[in-house]
């Protein structure tokens, strides 16, 4: 698993045994990562109605 916070583009790629999560640019994409039930997801504050 690799988590990057300075890549500027939100990205979540998962293969059978590897995960790459780029948190994106907070000022443009409003994205963040979430770990829940053993898996990562890429979320956006815009999606949550905030």
PDB file of N, H, CA, C and O in Angstrom:
ATOM      1  N   UNK A   1       0.845  -1.152   0.000  1.00  0.00           N
ATOM      2  CA  UNK A   1       0.000   0.000   0.000  1.00  0.00           C
ATOM      3  C   UNK A   1       0.904   1.232   0.000  1.00  0.00           C
ATOM      4  O   UNK A   1       1.870   1.311   0.759  1.00  0.00           O
ATOM      5  N   UNK A   2       0.569   2.192  -0.870  1.00  0.00           N
ATOM      6  H   UNK A   2      -0.216   2.127  -1.486  1.00  0.00           H
ATOM      7  CA  UNK A   2       1.262   3.473  -0.916  1.00  0.00           C
ATOM      8  C   UNK A   2       0.199   4.556  -0.813  1.00  0.00           C
ATOM      9  O   UNK A   2      -0.792   4.533  -1.543  1.00  0.00           O
ATOM     10  N   UNK A   3       0.409   5.515   0.102  1.00  0.00           N
ATOM     11  H   UNK A   3       1.214   5.534   0.695  1.00  0.00           H
ATOM     12  CA  UNK A   3      -0.486   6.666   0.230  1.00  0.00           C
ATOM     13  C   UNK A   3       0.352   7.909  -0.022  1.00  0.00           C
ATOM     14  O   UNK A   3       1.383   8.114   0.618  1.00  0.00           O
ATOM     15  N   UNK A   4      -0.098   8.736  -0.958  1.00  0.00           N
ATOM     16  H   UNK A   4      -0.936   8.569  -1.478  1.00  0.00           H
ATOM     17  CA  UNK A   4       0.618   9.957  -1.307  1.00  0.00           C
ATOM     18  C   UNK A   4      -0.279  11.153  -1.046  1.00  0.00           C
ATOM     19  O   UNK A   4      -1.465  11.132  -1.377  1.00  0.00           O
ATOM     20  N   UNK A   5       0.287  12.197  -0.452  1.00  0.00           N
ATOM     21  H   UNK A   5       1.250  12.215  -0.184  1.00  0.00           H
ATOM     22  CA  UNK A   5      -0.489  13.391  -0.176  1.00  0.00           C
ATOM     23  C   UNK A   5      -0.013  14.602  -0.952  1.00  0.00           C
ATOM     24  O   UNK A   5      -0.510  15.704  -0.718  1.00  0.00           O
ATOM     25  N   UNK A   6       0.938  14.441  -1.874  1.00  0.00           N
ATOM     26  H   UNK A   6       1.342  13.547  -2.064  1.00  0.00           H
ATOM     27  CA  UNK A   6       1.452  15.595  -2.606  1.00  0.00           C
ATOM     28  C   UNK A   6       1.543  15.279  -4.103  1.00  0.00           C
ATOM     29  O   UNK A   6       2.546  15.596  -4.742  1.00  0.00           O
ATOM     30  N   UNK A   7       0.537  14.679  -4.643  1.00  0.00           N
ATOM     31  H   UNK A   7      -0.279  14.422  -4.124  1.00  0.00           H
ATOM     32  CA  UNK A   7       0.511  14.261  -6.044  1.00  0.00           C
ATOM     33  C   UNK A   7      -0.415  15.149  -6.862  1.00  0.00           C
ATOM     34  O   UNK A   7      -0.320  15.177  -8.089  1.00  0.00           O
ATOM     35  N   UNK A   8      -1.311  15.876  -6.196  1.00  0.00           N
ATOM     36  H   UNK A   8      -1.388  15.854  -5.199  1.00  0.00           H
ATOM     37  CA  UNK A   8      -2.236  16.865  -6.757  1.00  0.00           C
ATOM     38  C   UNK A   8      -3.413  16.291  -7.536  1.00  0.00           C
ATOM     39  O   UNK A   8      -4.388  17.007  -7.764  1.00  0.00           O
ATOM     40  N   UNK A   9      -3.362  15.047  -7.946  1.00  0.00           N
ATOM     41  H   UNK A   9      -2.569  14.466  -7.761  1.00  0.00           H
ATOM     42  CA  UNK A   9      -4.488  14.438  -8.648  1.00  0.00           C
ATOM     43  C   UNK A   9      -5.043  13.308  -7.794  1.00  0.00           C
ATOM     44  O   UNK A   9      -4.283  12.434  -7.378  1.00  0.00           O
ATOM     45  N   UNK A  10      -6.349  13.297  -7.519  1.00  0.00           N
ATOM     46  H   UNK A  10      -6.967  14.007  -7.858  1.00  0.00           H
ATOM     47  CA  UNK A  10      -6.915  12.192  -6.756  1.00  0.00           C
ATOM     48  C   UNK A  10      -6.892  10.911  -7.580  1.00  0.00           C
ATOM     49  O   UNK A  10      -7.257  10.902  -8.756  1.00  0.00           O
ATOM     50  N   UNK A  11      -6.458   9.833  -6.941  1.00  0.00           N
ATOM     51  H   UNK A  11      -6.162   9.840  -5.986  1.00  0.00           H
ATOM     52  CA  UNK A  11      -6.314   8.572  -7.658  1.00  0.00           C
ATOM     53  C   UNK A  11      -6.400   7.424  -6.670  1.00  0.00           C
ATOM     54  O   UNK A  11      -5.785   7.473  -5.605  1.00  0.00           O
ATOM     55  N   UNK A  12      -7.156   6.396  -7.011  1.00  0.00           N
ATOM     56  H   UNK A  12      -7.656   6.357  -7.877  1.00  0.00           H
ATOM     57  CA  UNK A  12      -7.190   5.158  -6.239  1.00  0.00           C
ATOM     58  C   UNK A  12      -7.101   4.009  -7.222  1.00  0.00           C
ATOM     59  O   UNK A  12      -8.007   3.793  -8.027  1.00  0.00           O
ATOM     60  N   UNK A  13      -5.995   3.267  -7.152  1.00  0.00           N
ATOM     61  H   UNK A  13      -5.259   3.442  -6.498  1.00  0.00           H
ATOM     62  CA  UNK A  13      -5.800   2.090  -8.009  1.00  0.00           C
ATOM     63  C   UNK A  13      -5.545   0.892  -7.119  1.00  0.00           C
ATOM     64  O   UNK A  13      -4.716   0.944  -6.210  1.00  0.00           O
ATOM     65  N   UNK A  14      -6.257  -0.180  -7.382  1.00  0.00           N
ATOM     66  H   UNK A  14      -6.931  -0.222  -8.119  1.00  0.00           H
ATOM     67  CA  UNK A  14      -6.111  -1.389  -6.591  1.00  0.00           C
ATOM     68  C   UNK A  14      -5.945  -2.580  -7.520  1.00  0.00           C
ATOM     69  O   UNK A  14      -6.694  -2.740  -8.484  1.00  0.00           O
ATOM     70  N   UNK A  15      -4.952  -3.415  -7.218  1.00  0.00           N
ATOM     71  H   UNK A  15      -4.344  -3.285  -6.435  1.00  0.00           H
ATOM     72  CA  UNK A  15      -4.776  -4.693  -7.897  1.00  0.00           C
ATOM     73  C   UNK A  15      -5.043  -5.780  -6.855  1.00  0.00           C
ATOM     74  O   UNK A  15      -5.522  -5.490  -5.759  1.00  0.00           O
ATOM     75  N   UNK A  16      -4.738  -7.005  -7.193  1.00  0.00           N
ATOM     76  H   UNK A  16      -4.348  -7.240  -8.083  1.00  0.00           H
ATOM     77  CA  UNK A  16      -4.987  -8.108  -6.264  1.00  0.00           C
ATOM     78  C   UNK A  16      -4.288  -7.910  -4.921  1.00  0.00           C
ATOM     79  O   UNK A  16      -4.849  -8.246  -3.878  1.00  0.00           O
ATOM     80  N   UNK A  17      -3.063  -7.366  -4.934  1.00  0.00           N
ATOM     81  H   UNK A  17      -2.607  -7.094  -5.781  1.00  0.00           H
ATOM     82  CA  UNK A  17      -2.301  -7.280  -3.689  1.00  0.00           C
ATOM     83  C   UNK A  17      -1.682  -5.907  -3.428  1.00  0.00           C
ATOM     84  O   UNK A  17      -0.880  -5.765  -2.505  1.00  0.00           O
ATOM     85  N   UNK A  18      -2.037  -4.890  -4.225  1.00  0.00           N
ATOM     86  H   UNK A  18      -2.689  -5.005  -4.975  1.00  0.00           H
ATOM     87  CA  UNK A  18      -1.440  -3.568  -4.056  1.00  0.00           C
ATOM     88  C   UNK A  18      -2.495  -2.478  -4.159  1.00  0.00           C
ATOM     89  O   UNK A  18      -3.472  -2.607  -4.897  1.00  0.00           O
ATOM     90  N   UNK A  19      -2.282  -1.402  -3.407  1.00  0.00           N
ATOM     91  H   UNK A  19      -1.488  -1.298  -2.808  1.00  0.00           H
ATOM     92  CA  UNK A  19      -3.178  -0.249  -3.470  1.00  0.00           C
ATOM     93  C   UNK A  19      -2.340   1.017  -3.547  1.00  0.00           C
ATOM     94  O   UNK A  19      -1.384   1.181  -2.790  1.00  0.00           O
ATOM     95  N   UNK A  20      -2.697   1.908  -4.457  1.00  0.00           N
ATOM     96  H   UNK A  20      -3.474   1.775  -5.072  1.00  0.00           H
ATOM     97  CA  UNK A  20      -2.087   3.230  -4.570  1.00  0.00           C
ATOM     98  C   UNK A  20      -3.183   4.254  -4.344  1.00  0.00           C
ATOM     99  O   UNK A  20      -4.165   4.281  -5.085  1.00  0.00           O
ATOM    100  N   UNK A  21      -3.030   5.096  -3.332  1.00  0.00           N
ATOM    101  H   UNK A  21      -2.231   5.074  -2.730  1.00  0.00           H
ATOM    102  CA  UNK A  21      -4.009   6.132  -3.012  1.00  0.00           C
ATOM    103  C   UNK A  21      -3.307   7.480  -3.016  1.00  0.00           C
ATOM    104  O   UNK A  21      -2.386   7.706  -2.232  1.00  0.00           O
ATOM    105  N   UNK A  22      -3.732   8.364  -3.886  1.00  0.00           N
ATOM    106  H   UNK A  22      -4.480   8.180  -4.523  1.00  0.00           H
ATOM    107  CA  UNK A  22      -3.254   9.749  -3.909  1.00  0.00           C
ATOM    108  C   UNK A  22      -4.401  10.626  -3.439  1.00  0.00           C
ATOM    109  O   UNK A  22      -5.489  10.596  -4.014  1.00  0.00           O
ATOM    110  N   UNK A  23      -4.160  11.404  -2.401  1.00  0.00           N
ATOM    111  H   UNK A  23      -3.276  11.428  -1.933  1.00  0.00           H
ATOM    112  CA  UNK A  23      -5.223  12.183  -1.776  1.00  0.00           C
ATOM    113  C   UNK A  23      -5.657  13.384  -2.591  1.00  0.00           C
ATOM    114  O   UNK A  23      -6.708  13.960  -2.309  1.00  0.00           O
ATOM    115  N   UNK A  24      -4.896  13.778  -3.582  1.00  0.00           N
ATOM    116  H   UNK A  24      -4.042  13.310  -3.811  1.00  0.00           H
ATOM    117  CA  UNK A  24      -5.295  14.880  -4.448  1.00  0.00           C
ATOM    118  C   UNK A  24      -4.965  16.247  -3.867  1.00  0.00           C
ATOM    119  O   UNK A  24      -4.269  16.353  -2.857  1.00  0.00           O
ATOM    120  N   UNK A  25      -5.462  17.270  -4.503  1.00  0.00           N
ATOM    121  H   UNK A  25      -6.027  17.183  -5.323  1.00  0.00           H
ATOM    122  CA  UNK A  25      -5.230  18.659  -4.123  1.00  0.00           C
ATOM    123  C   UNK A  25      -6.457  19.162  -3.373  1.00  0.00           C
ATOM    124  O   UNK A  25      -7.545  19.246  -3.943  1.00  0.00           O
ATOM    125  N   UNK A  26      -6.289  19.491  -2.116  1.00  0.00           N
ATOM    126  H   UNK A  26      -5.405  19.422  -1.653  1.00  0.00           H
ATOM    127  CA  UNK A  26      -7.398  19.893  -1.271  1.00  0.00           C
ATOM    128  C   UNK A  26      -8.107  21.142  -1.803  1.00  0.00           C
ATOM    129  O   UNK A  26      -9.324  21.258  -1.664  1.00  0.00           O
ATOM    130  N   UNK A  27      -7.379  22.064  -2.400  1.00  0.00           N
ATOM    131  H   UNK A  27      -6.390  21.970  -2.513  1.00  0.00           H
ATOM    132  CA  UNK A  27      -7.961  23.331  -2.853  1.00  0.00           C
ATOM    133  C   UNK A  27      -8.791  23.180  -4.123  1.00  0.00           C
ATOM    134  O   UNK A  27      -9.659  24.012  -4.389  1.00  0.00           O
ATOM    135  N   UNK A  28      -8.543  22.143  -4.907  1.00  0.00           N
ATOM    136  H   UNK A  28      -7.838  21.468  -4.691  1.00  0.00           H
ATOM    137  CA  UNK A  28      -9.245  21.952  -6.172  1.00  0.00           C
ATOM    138  C   UNK A  28     -10.259  20.806  -6.111  1.00  0.00           C
ATOM    139  O   UNK A  28     -11.387  20.942  -6.584  1.00  0.00           O
ATOM    140  N   UNK A  29      -9.849  19.685  -5.528  1.00  0.00           N
ATOM    141  H   UNK A  29      -8.932  19.576  -5.144  1.00  0.00           H
ATOM    142  CA  UNK A  29     -10.657  18.463  -5.582  1.00  0.00           C
ATOM    143  C   UNK A  29     -11.419  18.156  -4.292  1.00  0.00           C
ATOM    144  O   UNK A  29     -12.400  17.414  -4.325  1.00  0.00           O
ATOM    145  N   UNK A  30     -10.991  18.708  -3.165  1.00  0.00           N
ATOM    146  H   UNK A  30     -10.193  19.311  -3.138  1.00  0.00           H
ATOM    147  CA  UNK A  30     -11.639  18.481  -1.862  1.00  0.00           C
ATOM    148  C   UNK A  30     -11.703  16.994  -1.510  1.00  0.00           C
ATOM    149  O   UNK A  30     -12.690  16.533  -0.937  1.00  0.00           O
ATOM    150  N   UNK A  31     -10.664  16.250  -1.847  1.00  0.00           N
ATOM    151  H   UNK A  31      -9.861  16.624  -2.312  1.00  0.00           H
ATOM    152  CA  UNK A  31     -10.669  14.805  -1.663  1.00  0.00           C
ATOM    153  C   UNK A  31      -9.900  14.389  -0.410  1.00  0.00           C
ATOM    154  O   UNK A  31      -9.023  15.101   0.079  1.00  0.00           O
ATOM    155  N   UNK A  32     -10.263  13.213   0.085  1.00  0.00           N
ATOM    156  H   UNK A  32     -10.976  12.634  -0.312  1.00  0.00           H
ATOM    157  CA  UNK A  32      -9.601  12.618   1.238  1.00  0.00           C
ATOM    158  C   UNK A  32      -9.739  11.111   1.147  1.00  0.00           C
ATOM    159  O   UNK A  32     -10.610  10.606   0.437  1.00  0.00           O
ATOM    160  N   UNK A  33      -8.885  10.390   1.860  1.00  0.00           N
ATOM    161  H   UNK A  33      -8.178  10.800   2.436  1.00  0.00           H
ATOM    162  CA  UNK A  33      -8.951   8.940   1.884  1.00  0.00           C
ATOM    163  C   UNK A  33      -9.669   8.448   3.116  1.00  0.00           C
ATOM    164  O   UNK A  33      -9.649   9.090   4.167  1.00  0.00           O
ATOM    165  N   UNK A  34     -10.302   7.304   2.975  1.00  0.00           N
ATOM    166  H   UNK A  34     -10.319   6.782   2.122  1.00  0.00           H
ATOM    167  CA  UNK A  34     -11.000   6.695   4.100  1.00  0.00           C
ATOM    168  C   UNK A  34     -10.684   5.206   4.146  1.00  0.00           C
ATOM    169  O   UNK A  34     -10.717   4.526   3.120  1.00  0.00           O
ATOM    170  N   UNK A  35     -10.378   4.699   5.344  1.00  0.00           N
ATOM    171  H   UNK A  35     -10.351   5.251   6.178  1.00  0.00           H
ATOM    172  CA  UNK A  35     -10.157   3.277   5.576  1.00  0.00           C
ATOM    173  C   UNK A  35     -11.370   2.762   6.341  1.00  0.00           C
ATOM    174  O   UNK A  35     -11.632   3.199   7.461  1.00  0.00           O
ATOM    175  N   UNK A  36     -12.106   1.841   5.741  1.00  0.00           N
ATOM    176  H   UNK A  36     -11.893   1.486   4.831  1.00  0.00           H
ATOM    177  CA  UNK A  36     -13.305   1.317   6.390  1.00  0.00           C
ATOM    178  C   UNK A  36     -13.481  -0.145   5.985  1.00  0.00           C
ATOM    179  O   UNK A  36     -13.380  -0.490   4.807  1.00  0.00           O
ATOM    180  N   UNK A  37     -13.739  -0.979   6.952  1.00  0.00           N
ATOM    181  H   UNK A  37     -13.821  -0.699   7.908  1.00  0.00           H
ATOM    182  CA  UNK A  37     -13.992  -2.410   6.718  1.00  0.00           C
ATOM    183  C   UNK A  37     -12.879  -3.070   5.915  1.00  0.00           C
ATOM    184  O   UNK A  37     -13.140  -3.923   5.067  1.00  0.00           O
ATOM    185  N   UNK A  38     -11.625  -2.668   6.186  1.00  0.00           N
ATOM    186  H   UNK A  38     -11.413  -1.975   6.875  1.00  0.00           H
ATOM    187  CA  UNK A  38     -10.481  -3.310   5.556  1.00  0.00           C
ATOM    188  C   UNK A  38     -10.157  -2.846   4.151  1.00  0.00           C
ATOM    189  O   UNK A  38      -9.386  -3.502   3.451  1.00  0.00           O
ATOM    190  N   UNK A  39     -10.733  -1.720   3.716  1.00  0.00           N
ATOM    191  H   UNK A  39     -11.360  -1.188   4.285  1.00  0.00           H
ATOM    192  CA  UNK A  39     -10.468  -1.235   2.354  1.00  0.00           C
ATOM    193  C   UNK A  39     -10.404   0.294   2.336  1.00  0.00           C
ATOM    194  O   UNK A  39     -11.075   0.971   3.114  1.00  0.00           O
ATOM    195  N   UNK A  40      -9.585   0.810   1.434  1.00  0.00           N
ATOM    196  H   UNK A  40      -9.040   0.260   0.802  1.00  0.00           H
ATOM    197  CA  UNK A  40      -9.498   2.243   1.224  1.00  0.00           C
ATOM    198  C   UNK A  40     -10.534   2.701   0.207  1.00  0.00           C
ATOM    199  O   UNK A  40     -10.910   1.953  -0.695  1.00  0.00           O
ATOM    200  N   UNK A  41     -10.991   3.944   0.365  1.00  0.00           N
ATOM    201  H   UNK A  41     -10.686   4.552   1.098  1.00  0.00           H
ATOM    202  CA  UNK A  41     -11.803   4.580  -0.661  1.00  0.00           C
ATOM    203  C   UNK A  41     -11.361   6.037  -0.761  1.00  0.00           C
ATOM    204  O   UNK A  41     -10.791   6.596   0.176  1.00  0.00           O
ATOM    205  N   UNK A  42     -11.631   6.627  -1.898  1.00  0.00           N
ATOM    206  H   UNK A  42     -12.094   6.173  -2.659  1.00  0.00           H
ATOM    207  CA  UNK A  42     -11.310   8.027  -2.146  1.00  0.00           C
ATOM    208  C   UNK A  42     -12.619   8.794  -2.107  1.00  0.00           C
ATOM    209  O   UNK A  42     -13.523   8.524  -2.898  1.00  0.00           O
ATOM    210  N   UNK A  43     -12.726   9.742  -1.200  1.00  0.00           N
ATOM    211  H   UNK A  43     -11.992   9.961  -0.558  1.00  0.00           H
ATOM    212  CA  UNK A  43     -13.959  10.490  -0.977  1.00  0.00           C
ATOM    213  C   UNK A  43     -13.752  11.965  -1.305  1.00  0.00           C
ATOM    214  O   UNK A  43     -12.621  12.445  -1.392  1.00  0.00           O
ATOM    215  N   UNK A  44     -14.858  12.670  -1.483  1.00  0.00           N
ATOM    216  H   UNK A  44     -15.776  12.280  -1.412  1.00  0.00           H
ATOM    217  CA  UNK A  44     -14.818  14.111  -1.724  1.00  0.00           C
ATOM    218  C   UNK A  44     -15.824  14.788  -0.802  1.00  0.00           C
ATOM    219  O   UNK A  44     -16.942  14.301  -0.640  1.00  0.00           O
ATOM    220  N   UNK A  45     -15.439  15.894  -0.203  1.00  0.00           N
ATOM    221  H   UNK A  45     -14.530  16.290  -0.335  1.00  0.00           H
ATOM    222  CA  UNK A  45     -16.376  16.647   0.611  1.00  0.00           C
ATOM    223  C   UNK A  45     -17.537  17.170  -0.216  1.00  0.00           C
ATOM    224  O   UNK A  45     -18.622  17.377   0.327  1.00  0.00           O
ATOM    225  N   UNK A  46     -17.350  17.389  -1.492  1.00  0.00           N
ATOM    226  H   UNK A  46     -16.469  17.221  -1.933  1.00  0.00           H
ATOM    227  CA  UNK A  46     -18.432  17.819  -2.370  1.00  0.00           C
ATOM    228  C   UNK A  46     -19.495  16.727  -2.484  1.00  0.00           C
ATOM    229  O   UNK A  46     -20.684  17.026  -2.600  1.00  0.00           O
ATOM    230  N   UNK A  47     -19.071  15.463  -2.450  1.00  0.00           N
ATOM    231  H   UNK A  47     -18.106  15.220  -2.355  1.00  0.00           H
ATOM    232  CA  UNK A  47     -19.994  14.326  -2.519  1.00  0.00           C
ATOM    233  C   UNK A  47     -20.883  14.239  -1.289  1.00  0.00           C
ATOM    234  O   UNK A  47     -22.024  13.786  -1.379  1.00  0.00           O
ATOM    235  N   UNK A  48     -20.363  14.676  -0.120  1.00  0.00           N
ATOM    236  H   UNK A  48     -19.436  15.044  -0.047  1.00  0.00           H
ATOM    237  CA  UNK A  48     -21.096  14.515   1.120  1.00  0.00           C
ATOM    238  C   UNK A  48     -22.047  15.667   1.399  1.00  0.00           C
ATOM    239  O   UNK A  48     -22.692  15.694   2.447  1.00  0.00           O
ATOM    240  N   UNK A  49     -22.146  16.628   0.471  1.00  0.00           N
ATOM    241  H   UNK A  49     -21.622  16.606  -0.381  1.00  0.00           H
ATOM    242  CA  UNK A  49     -23.068  17.731   0.651  1.00  0.00           C
ATOM    243  C   UNK A  49     -22.533  18.862   1.495  1.00  0.00           C
ATOM    244  O   UNK A  49     -23.276  19.791   1.812  1.00  0.00           O
ATOM    245  N   UNK A  50     -21.274  18.816   1.866  1.00  0.00           N
ATOM    246  H   UNK A  50     -20.670  18.061   1.608  1.00  0.00           H
ATOM    247  CA  UNK A  50     -20.668  19.877   2.692  1.00  0.00           C
ATOM    248  C   UNK A  50     -20.330  21.090   1.862  1.00  0.00           C
ATOM    249  O   UNK A  50     -19.815  22.075   2.391  1.00  0.00           O
TER     250      UNK A  50
END
